[in-house]
Structures are given as structure tokens and as C-alpha cells.
């Protein structure tokens, strides 16, 4: 009798454990299939990502090192705009935008993959492919995705490659353009014209490996003093999901220049300046009028 009772208790415990495991797996599967709902929620949040999403400016850029979470916030921002339920910006209806990468291959591996991970399957009305099968867009090159929005209509995102040249960026009127990594200047300027009439958004997520290019002048220094330009830097320490010990180990074996770009997302020195230590943030002061004694 005692043995049967003990066996029954063990069976009950095993059943409880089994249900806990099943529930945990179900919760994990739910989170995987609803990444946008759980993005930056809970006890651990990426504060720099939230600063980007909350910024009301219409030309926003994140300069970040590798694995800092910059592309994640670009993909989440795009998903929110397509769905029409952005938590920090008012979306008035269906939108049309571009996700621009340096090449179609890079777009497939990064921007396309990240964005698809934030779009629940039931939200996707249709997918146009440049290469590959529509049933498995992850492995191919996507042309566009039609997304069901909260207004009961469809929003569209088209994937573009900088390799196609400036001419392929003409003509359209857009609500947003997301640059994943730095585009050529002529492509950037063309895309600015695409959002002009709709007062749309431009946002970029990039590691400034090319040095002090036009992005340094037009976005970081904002030499034109455009009130709609905003930027921030992301480094490894800003990403709460990175292992701290591994972060410090890798930091200790990288040379100074590599660390500057790969960890801190800072602009690399192009090597063209006479004084390579020169930094506008340190060595430039505001203009002033010199008093003349009479």
C-alpha cells in the first residue's frame, strides 16, 4: 500500500514537471512568433534603442559597433510603421517604404532576415520575390512584403540595393526609408527626395567603417543645421544582452582603430588628414566676434 502511494506521488510530480516543461516551451514558442510584442519589454531593456524609437525627428541615425543592437531597432521601427501601431509615433494609415542595403546579398542576410523575424506570419498578405520561393522567403531575395496593418489595409516595404545605382531610386513617393549600413551619397540624396512630399522618415543603422564621409558631415556634425537631423552612438556596453566577460576579452585583443569602430561605432580616421588626432568635438569652438580697441 505504501509503495503504491509513493509511486502515485512520483507520478504526480513527474506530470507536474512535464506540464511545466510543456508550458515553458509554449511560452518560448509564443515569444519567438511574437517578437515585436516582446521587443524591449520586461526587466531588461536596451535604453539606446528606446531613445531612437522615441525621438520625434525625421532623419535619425544610429552609429553602432557590431552586435550593439542597431539593426534590431531599425527592423522593429520598420515593423511598427508597417503595422501602423508605433508606440511613439502617430501613423495615420497605410505606408509605403524602402529597406535599403549595400547589396541584395547583404539585405537578404541582415535587413530582410531581421524584419521578417518581427512580422508574424498572419500579418503577411503577400511576398514578391526577386529570387527564391515565396513560401520560404528567408532563403531567397525578397522584392517586397505586403503587410496587414491595424487600419484594415495593406502597407508595403520594398527591398533595395545600392549596387543598382541612383537611377533605380527615382520616381517613388515614400513614407519612410531605412538604410541598413551607409549608402553612397547620391543614393542618400535621391532617397531624401522620395520622402519629401509626404514629410516621411529617413533612418539609418550603420557601423561607420568608411571613415569620415558625407555622413560624418551631414548627420554627425549636421553642418547644415537641419533641425530634423538626430544621431546617437551605440557600443557593446549599451547592449544588455551581450556577455560582459566576452565583451572585455574581445576589447582587450583588438587594436585601437578596430575597437573604435567595431565596439564604439565611432568614425574611423580615413588617414587623409594632416593631423590625425584632430577632432571637431574637442578642437573646434563656436564662432565669435573679436572686440577691436579704438
Secondary structure, 3 states (H helix, E strand, C coil): CHHHHHHHHHHHHHHHHHHHHHHHHHHHHHHHHCHHHHCCCCCCCCHHHHHHHHCCCCEEEEEECCCCCHHHHHHHHHHHHHHCCCCCCCCCCCCEEEEEECCHHHHHHHHHHHHHHHCCHHHEEEEEEEECCHHHHHHCEEEEEEEECCCCCEEEEEEEEHHHCHHHHCCCCCCEEEEECCCCHHHHHHHHHHCCCCCCEEEEEECCCCCCCHHHHHHHCCCCCCCCEEEEEECHHHCCCCCHHHHHHHHHHCCHHHHHHHCCCCCCCCCCCCCCCCCHHHHCCCCCCCCCCC
